[in-house]
Amino acid sequence: MEPGKTCSFYVKRKKRYCKMLVRAGQSYCGQHLVEEHVNGETNQLKRIPCPLDPKHSCFEHRLEQHLAICNAREKTGLSYMSRNINLRPGDQEEPPKTSLSSLSDQQLLSFITRVEAAHRENVGTIEESILSHHIMKKEMTRPGYGPSVVRHLSQNSSILGHLENSALLNTSITPTCFIEFGAGRGQLTNWLTEAVSDTSKSLFVLVDKGAQRYKFDAKLKYNSKLLIHRLRVDIQHLKMEGIPGLDTCDRIVGVGKHLCGGATDLALHCLSRCSRPVVAGLVLALCCHHRCTWNTYSGFTFLQDSGFCPSEFYTLTALTSWATCNSMDIPSKESLPDMLENYEKSEKMQIEEQVSKMPALTSQEGSQHLPSEDNHLMENRYTRLNLSAHYREEVGRKAKQLLDYGRVKYLQQQGFQCRLVQYVSKEKTLENIALVANFIGS
């Protein structure tokens, strides 16, 4: 890039391209100055990727100064932070991560059959409970909002509706601390401040490990009637007892919208550890089960009681991706008639029949079942096994719900009354399951 010219780069948070000028004597703009040494060019001031967060760079000769002020640095000495406090107790040996492609045909079909059996025995049908809260009615009917904004508003409205149904929004008698895990920009807390009965007896805490821009609470903090704290800390290290102002509350209510993967389990461990003030209830919208981890997952006892060994944990999490990231069918001449048959009467029977007839295979032999290069038919493994896109989506959803039900069993052991609900329609979002819990004591 020649000096005097501009350089364009995409800024994700602004969702557009920006331009920067190249300084005299340099070949790159400030954003791409780090590329000079990658490309073998020389410059008196060398720029390197930040060791804490390679998404940005710093001057090498100022590295020590940068690390002292970098926003990505880990803060220490905070009253609400205790390293790894919310990890599952005990030394957990990480099981191997087995991809679905490494399983033989028989192993895959057999695993699917076990998932369906465990789901049928324990989970069953999850009830639809799409609620709303009157405080958001006007906002949701405002003209000009696109589908994405309406979707988020409807999710927040249903979460508030479930909080109200559980009598968790009434703070006029019981001072309450509301903790939003994975708060992001804090939109849910923004609506919580309007939905509670008495803000003077409410403490709002937003927890997120990232530094968010355009936060809703940036404006709310100027409201003298609201007591709001934003804690920049990983939930893994969050110590509830050290939260400022918590001792003024009589109960805690946990909330979260699309708390990703293992962060849900960390939040459950965090809440279950706290005895005073009591955790009265929680409503967590669940998502991203493929990002669950063995050393954080709270429902491991349930999985083991259901016949799943630790080495199969990541096979189960991999299967959950079928529910949200499923590929389309590639029909073949042989499989097309089968794919058009009824799902309940045909596909499940075919799988059970194939499992019973298939000879035992090792994982190395599984590669022999892949289509040969001589095969002129357009087909892949799923069409060959009659696993249609619709059926795979159903299996992936059942795998997700099995993981969620393990969390339900964990909370029940902690004295909570729990249930899984479809808090919004599947048309709004495929991640439409929420965990609702109320403390009833041991």
C-alpha positions as CSV (number, residue, x, y, z in Angstrom):
1,M,0.0,0.0,0.0
2,E,1.5,3.3,-1.0
3,P,1.8,6.3,1.4
4,G,-0.9,8.9,1.0
5,K,-3.6,6.4,0.1
6,T,-6.4,5.0,2.2
7,C,-6.9,1.5,3.5
8,S,-10.4,0.0,4.0
9,F,-11.2,-2.5,6.6
10,Y,-14.5,-4.0,8.0
11,V,-15.6,-3.0,11.5
12,K,-17.9,-5.7,12.8
13,R,-19.6,-3.6,15.6
14,K,-20.4,-0.9,13.0
15,K,-21.3,-3.4,10.3
16,R,-19.6,-1.4,7.7
17,Y,-16.2,-0.7,6.1
18,C,-14.1,2.2,7.4
19,K,-11.1,4.0,6.0
20,M,-7.8,5.1,7.5
21,L,-5.0,7.1,6.0
22,V,-1.5,5.8,5.6
23,R,1.1,8.0,7.3
24,A,4.0,9.4,5.4
25,G,7.0,7.0,5.4
26,Q,4.8,4.0,6.1
27,S,3.2,1.4,3.8
28,Y,0.2,0.6,6.0
29,C,-2.5,2.3,8.0
30,G,-2.6,1.9,11.8
31,Q,-5.0,-1.0,11.5
32,H,-2.7,-3.0,9.3
33,L,0.7,-1.7,10.5
34,V,1.4,-5.1,12.0
35,E,1.6,-6.5,8.4
36,E,4.7,-4.6,7.5
37,H,7.0,-7.1,9.3
38,V,5.0,-10.1,8.2
39,N,5.7,-9.1,4.6
40,G,9.4,-8.5,5.3
41,E,9.2,-4.7,5.2
42,T,11.2,-2.7,7.7
43,N,10.1,0.0,10.0
44,Q,11.7,1.6,13.0
45,L,8.7,1.0,15.2
46,K,7.7,-2.6,15.0
47,R,4.1,-3.5,15.7
48,I,3.1,-6.9,16.9
49,P,-0.2,-8.7,17.8
50,C,-1.2,-8.2,21.5
51,P,-0.4,-11.4,23.4
52,L,-3.6,-11.1,25.4
53,D,-5.9,-10.5,22.5
54,P,-4.4,-11.0,18.9
55,K,-7.4,-9.1,17.5
56,H,-5.5,-5.9,18.1
57,S,-1.8,-4.9,18.0
58,C,0.7,-2.7,19.8
59,F,4.2,-1.4,19.4
60,E,6.8,-3.9,20.4
61,H,8.8,-1.4,22.4
62,R,5.7,-0.4,24.3
63,L,4.5,-4.0,25.0
64,E,5.0,-3.8,28.8
65,Q,3.1,-0.5,29.0
66,H,0.3,-1.8,26.8
67,L,-0.1,-5.0,28.9
68,A,-0.6,-2.9,32.0
69,I,-3.6,-1.1,30.5
70,C,-4.9,-3.5,27.9
71,N,-8.7,-4.1,28.3
72,A,-8.0,-7.8,27.7
73,R,-5.9,-8.2,30.8
74,E,-7.1,-10.4,33.7
75,K,-8.0,-8.3,36.6
76,T,-7.0,-9.5,40.1
77,G,-7.8,-8.5,43.7
78,L,-11.6,-8.1,43.0
79,S,-13.9,-8.9,45.8
80,Y,-16.3,-10.8,43.4
81,M,-13.6,-12.8,41.7
82,S,-12.1,-16.2,42.8
83,R,-10.2,-18.2,40.2
84,N,-12.1,-21.3,38.9
85,I,-14.5,-21.2,41.8
86,N,-17.4,-22.4,39.6
87,L,-15.8,-25.3,37.8
88,R,-17.1,-28.7,38.7
89,P,-15.3,-29.8,41.9
90,G,-12.6,-32.4,41.7
91,D,-10.0,-33.0,39.0
92,Q,-11.9,-33.9,35.8
93,E,-10.0,-35.8,33.2
94,E,-11.0,-34.4,29.8
95,P,-12.5,-37.2,27.6
96,P,-11.5,-37.4,24.0
97,K,-13.4,-35.4,21.4
98,T,-14.9,-37.8,18.9
99,S,-16.2,-36.4,15.7
100,L,-19.4,-37.9,14.1
101,S,-17.4,-38.6,10.9
102,S,-15.1,-40.9,12.8
103,L,-17.9,-43.2,13.9
104,S,-18.8,-46.2,11.7
105,D,-22.3,-46.4,10.3
106,Q,-23.3,-48.9,13.0
107,Q,-21.9,-46.8,15.8
108,L,-23.7,-43.7,14.6
109,L,-27.0,-45.4,14.2
110,S,-26.7,-47.2,17.5
111,F,-25.9,-43.9,19.3
112,I,-28.9,-42.2,17.7
113,T,-31.1,-45.1,19.0
114,R,-29.8,-44.7,22.5
115,V,-30.3,-40.9,22.4
116,E,-33.9,-41.4,21.3
117,A,-34.6,-44.0,24.0
118,A,-33.1,-41.8,26.8
119,H,-35.1,-38.8,25.6
120,R,-38.3,-40.8,25.4
121,E,-37.8,-42.2,28.9
122,N,-36.8,-39.0,30.6
123,V,-37.7,-35.8,28.7
124,G,-40.7,-36.6,26.6
125,T,-42.6,-33.6,25.1
126,I,-41.6,-30.1,26.3
127,E,-44.6,-27.9,26.8
128,E,-45.0,-24.7,24.9
129,S,-45.3,-21.7,27.3
130,I,-45.0,-18.5,25.3
131,L,-45.7,-15.6,27.7
132,S,-45.4,-11.9,27.4
133,H,-45.2,-8.9,29.7
134,H,-47.3,-5.8,29.5
135,I,-44.4,-3.5,30.0
136,M,-43.1,-4.4,26.5
137,K,-46.4,-4.3,24.6
138,K,-45.9,-0.8,23.3
139,E,-42.3,-1.4,22.2
140,M,-43.2,-4.6,20.3
141,T,-45.9,-2.8,18.3
142,R,-43.7,0.1,17.4
143,P,-43.5,0.4,13.5
144,G,-40.3,0.2,11.7
145,Y,-38.7,-2.7,13.6
146,G,-37.2,-5.5,11.5
147,P,-37.6,-9.2,12.2
148,S,-34.4,-9.4,14.2
149,V,-35.4,-6.6,16.7
150,V,-38.9,-8.1,17.1
151,R,-37.4,-11.5,17.7
152,H,-35.2,-10.2,20.6
153,L,-38.1,-8.2,22.0
154,S,-40.4,-11.2,22.0
155,Q,-37.7,-13.3,23.8
156,N,-37.3,-10.7,26.5
157,S,-41.0,-10.3,26.9
158,S,-41.5,-14.1,27.4
159,I,-38.6,-14.2,29.9
160,L,-40.2,-11.4,31.9
161,G,-43.6,-13.2,31.7
162,H,-42.1,-16.3,33.3
163,L,-40.4,-14.2,36.0
164,E,-43.8,-12.6,36.8
165,N,-45.6,-15.9,36.8
166,S,-43.0,-17.1,39.4
167,A,-43.6,-14.0,41.5
168,L,-40.0,-13.0,41.1
169,L,-40.6,-9.4,39.9
170,N,-42.4,-8.3,43.1
171,T,-39.7,-6.4,45.0
172,S,-42.0,-4.1,47.1
173,I,-41.8,-6.5,50.1
174,T,-38.6,-8.5,49.4
175,P,-35.4,-6.6,48.3
176,T,-34.1,-8.5,45.3
177,C,-30.8,-8.8,43.4
178,F,-31.3,-9.6,39.7
179,I,-28.2,-11.0,38.1
180,E,-28.0,-11.2,34.3
181,F,-25.4,-13.7,33.2
182,G,-23.8,-13.2,29.8
183,A,-25.4,-9.7,29.8
184,G,-23.9,-8.4,26.6
185,R,-25.4,-5.0,26.0
186,G,-27.8,-5.4,28.9
187,Q,-31.1,-5.2,27.0
188,L,-32.8,-7.7,29.2
189,T,-31.8,-5.8,32.4
190,N,-33.0,-2.6,30.8
191,W,-36.5,-4.1,30.6
192,L,-36.2,-5.6,34.1
193,T,-35.7,-2.2,35.6
194,E,-39.1,-1.2,34.2
195,A,-40.9,-4.5,35.1
196,V,-40.0,-4.8,38.8
197,S,-42.6,-3.4,41.2
198,D,-40.1,-1.3,43.3
199,T,-36.7,-0.2,41.8
200,S,-35.7,1.3,45.1
201,K,-35.5,-2.2,46.6
202,S,-33.8,-3.8,43.6
203,L,-30.1,-4.4,42.7
204,F,-29.3,-5.1,39.1
205,V,-26.0,-6.8,38.3
206,L,-24.8,-7.5,34.8
207,V,-22.0,-10.1,34.3
208,D,-20.1,-10.4,31.1
209,K,-16.4,-11.3,30.4
210,G,-16.2,-8.9,27.4
211,A,-16.1,-5.1,27.2
212,Q,-19.4,-4.2,25.5
213,R,-20.0,-1.0,23.5
214,Y,-23.4,0.8,23.2
215,K,-24.5,-0.7,26.5
216,F,-28.1,0.0,27.7
217,D,-26.9,0.3,31.3
218,A,-24.5,3.1,30.2
219,K,-27.6,5.4,30.3
220,L,-29.4,3.7,33.2
221,K,-26.5,4.4,35.6
222,Y,-27.4,8.1,35.6
223,N,-30.8,7.3,37.0
224,S,-30.4,7.9,40.7
225,K,-33.3,5.6,41.6
226,L,-31.5,2.5,40.1
227,L,-28.6,0.6,41.7
228,I,-26.7,-1.1,38.8
229,H,-23.3,-2.8,38.7
230,R,-21.6,-4.2,35.6
231,L,-19.0,-6.8,36.4
232,R,-16.5,-7.7,33.8
233,V,-15.6,-11.2,34.8
234,D,-15.8,-14.7,33.5
235,I,-18.6,-16.6,35.2
236,Q,-16.1,-19.3,35.9
237,H,-14.4,-16.9,38.4
238,L,-17.5,-15.1,39.8
239,K,-17.8,-15.2,43.6
240,M,-21.4,-14.1,44.5
241,E,-20.5,-13.2,48.1
242,G,-18.2,-10.4,46.9
243,I,-20.8,-8.5,44.7
244,P,-21.1,-4.9,46.1
245,G,-24.5,-4.3,47.7
246,L,-25.6,-7.9,47.8
247,D,-25.8,-7.9,51.6
248,T,-28.8,-5.5,51.3
249,C,-30.9,-8.0,49.4
250,D,-33.0,-10.9,50.8
251,R,-33.0,-13.0,47.7
252,I,-31.3,-13.5,44.3
253,V,-32.9,-14.0,40.9
254,G,-30.8,-15.2,38.0
255,V,-31.6,-14.4,34.3
256,G,-29.9,-15.0,31.0
257,K,-30.9,-14.9,27.4
258,H,-29.1,-17.4,25.2
259,L,-26.4,-18.2,27.7
260,C,-23.9,-20.0,25.5
261,G,-22.9,-23.7,26.1
262,G,-20.8,-24.2,29.2
263,A,-21.6,-20.7,30.5
264,T,-25.1,-22.0,31.5
265,D,-23.5,-24.6,33.7
266,L,-21.1,-22.1,35.2
267,A,-24.0,-19.9,36.1
268,L,-25.9,-22.9,37.7
269,H,-22.8,-23.8,39.8
270,C,-22.4,-20.1,40.7
271,L,-26.1,-19.8,41.9
272,S,-26.2,-23.1,43.7
273,R,-23.1,-22.2,45.7
274,C,-24.8,-19.1,47.2
275,S,-26.7,-19.8,50.4
276,R,-27.2,-16.2,51.7
277,P,-29.1,-14.5,50.3
278,V,-31.2,-17.3,49.0
279,V,-31.5,-17.9,45.2
280,A,-35.3,-17.6,44.8
281,G,-35.4,-18.6,41.2
282,L,-34.0,-18.3,37.7
283,V,-35.0,-18.1,34.0
284,L,-32.3,-19.0,31.5
285,A,-32.8,-19.2,27.8
286,L,-30.4,-22.0,26.6
287,C,-28.3,-22.3,23.4
288,C,-25.1,-23.5,21.8
289,H,-25.0,-26.9,23.3
290,H,-22.1,-27.9,21.0
291,R,-20.0,-25.6,23.2
292,C,-20.7,-27.4,26.4
293,T,-17.5,-28.7,28.1
294,W,-17.0,-31.8,30.3
295,N,-15.3,-30.0,33.2
296,T,-18.2,-27.5,33.6
297,Y,-21.3,-29.6,32.6
298,S,-23.6,-29.9,35.6
299,G,-25.7,-32.9,34.5
300,F,-23.0,-35.5,34.2
301,T,-24.6,-37.7,36.8
302,F,-27.8,-37.9,34.9
303,L,-25.9,-38.8,31.7
304,Q,-24.0,-41.6,33.4
305,D,-27.2,-42.9,34.9
306,S,-28.8,-42.9,31.4
307,G,-26.0,-45.1,30.1
308,F,-23.7,-42.5,28.5
309,C,-20.0,-42.8,29.5
310,P,-17.7,-39.8,29.7
311,S,-16.1,-40.7,26.3
312,E,-19.5,-40.2,24.6
313,F,-20.1,-36.7,26.0
314,Y,-18.6,-34.9,23.1
315,T,-20.3,-37.2,20.6
316,L,-23.6,-36.0,22.2
317,T,-22.6,-32.4,22.0
318,A,-21.6,-32.8,18.3
319,L,-25.0,-34.4,17.6
320,T,-26.7,-31.2,18.9
321,S,-25.5,-29.3,15.9
322,W,-27.9,-31.2,13.7
323,A,-30.7,-29.2,15.3
324,T,-29.5,-25.7,14.2
325,C,-26.8,-26.2,11.6
326,N,-28.3,-29.1,9.6
327,S,-27.3,-29.6,6.0
328,M,-29.8,-30.2,3.2
329,D,-30.6,-33.5,1.7
330,I,-28.7,-34.8,-1.4
331,P,-31.2,-37.3,-2.8
332,S,-30.2,-40.3,-4.8
333,K,-32.2,-42.6,-7.0
334,E,-32.3,-45.3,-4.4
335,S,-33.0,-43.1,-1.3
336,L,-35.5,-40.6,-2.8
337,P,-38.6,-42.9,-2.4
338,D,-37.6,-43.7,1.2
339,M,-37.2,-40.0,2.0
340,L,-40.7,-39.3,0.9
341,E,-42.2,-41.9,3.3
342,N,-43.7,-40.9,6.7
343,Y,-41.1,-40.0,9.3
344,E,-42.6,-41.7,12.3
345,K,-43.6,-45.0,10.6
346,S,-40.6,-45.4,8.3
347,E,-37.3,-43.7,9.2
348,K,-37.2,-44.9,12.8
349,M,-38.0,-48.5,11.8
350,Q,-35.3,-48.4,9.1
351,I,-32.7,-47.3,11.6
352,E,-33.6,-50.0,14.2
353,E,-33.6,-52.6,11.4
354,Q,-30.2,-51.5,10.1
355,V,-28.7,-51.6,13.6
356,S,-29.9,-55.1,14.2
357,K,-28.7,-56.4,10.8
358,M,-25.3,-54.6,10.6
359,P,-22.3,-56.7,11.5
360,A,-20.0,-55.3,14.3
361,L,-17.6,-52.7,12.9
362,T,-14.6,-51.0,14.3
363,S,-14.1,-47.3,13.8
364,Q,-11.4,-48.1,11.3
365,E,-13.8,-50.2,9.3
366,G,-16.3,-47.4,9.2
367,S,-14.4,-45.8,6.3
368,Q,-15.3,-48.8,4.1
369,H,-18.9,-47.7,4.1
370,L,-18.3,-44.4,2.4
371,P,-19.4,-44.2,-1.2
372,S,-16.7,-45.1,-3.7
373,E,-15.3,-42.7,-6.2
374,D,-16.9,-44.9,-8.9
375,N,-20.4,-44.2,-7.6
376,H,-22.1,-41.9,-10.1
377,L,-25.1,-41.3,-7.8
378,M,-25.3,-38.0,-5.9
379,E,-25.4,-39.3,-2.4
380,N,-23.7,-38.9,1.0
381,R,-23.6,-40.8,4.2
382,Y,-26.9,-39.5,5.4
383,T,-28.9,-40.3,2.3
384,R,-27.3,-43.8,2.2
385,L,-28.5,-44.4,5.8
386,N,-31.9,-42.8,5.1
387,L,-31.2,-40.0,7.7
388,S,-33.2,-37.1,6.1
389,A,-32.5,-33.5,7.1
390,H,-35.8,-33.4,8.9
391,Y,-35.0,-36.5,11.0
392,R,-31.5,-35.3,11.8
393,E,-32.9,-32.0,13.0
394,E,-35.3,-33.9,15.3
395,V,-32.4,-36.1,16.7
396,G,-30.2,-33.0,17.2
397,R,-33.0,-31.3,19.2
398,K,-33.5,-34.4,21.4
399,A,-29.7,-34.4,22.1
400,K,-29.9,-30.8,23.2
401,Q,-32.9,-31.5,25.4
402,L,-31.1,-34.4,27.0
403,L,-28.3,-32.1,28.0
404,D,-30.8,-29.6,29.3
405,Y,-32.6,-32.3,31.3
406,G,-29.4,-33.1,33.0
407,R,-29.3,-29.5,34.2
408,V,-32.8,-29.9,35.5
409,K,-31.8,-33.0,37.5
410,Y,-28.8,-31.1,38.9
411,L,-31.0,-28.2,40.1
412,Q,-33.5,-30.6,41.6
413,Q,-30.8,-32.0,43.8
414,Q,-30.1,-28.4,45.0
415,G,-33.7,-27.9,46.1
416,F,-35.2,-26.3,43.1
417,Q,-38.5,-27.1,41.3
418,C,-37.5,-27.0,37.6
419,R,-39.0,-27.3,34.2
420,L,-38.1,-26.9,30.5
421,V,-40.4,-24.8,28.4
422,Q,-40.6,-23.6,24.8
423,Y,-40.6,-20.0,25.7
424,V,-40.9,-18.7,22.1
425,S,-41.9,-20.4,18.9
426,K,-39.5,-22.3,16.8
427,E,-40.2,-19.8,14.0
428,K,-38.7,-17.1,16.1
429,T,-35.6,-19.0,16.9
430,L,-34.4,-22.6,16.8
431,E,-32.9,-22.1,20.3
432,N,-36.4,-21.8,21.9
433,I,-36.0,-23.7,25.1
434,A,-35.7,-22.0,28.5
435,L,-35.0,-23.4,32.0
436,V,-37.4,-22.1,34.6
437,A,-36.6,-22.9,38.3
438,N,-38.0,-21.9,41.7
439,F,-36.3,-22.7,45.1
440,I,-38.5,-24.8,47.3
441,G,-35.8,-25.9,49.8
442,S,-34.3,-29.3,50.5
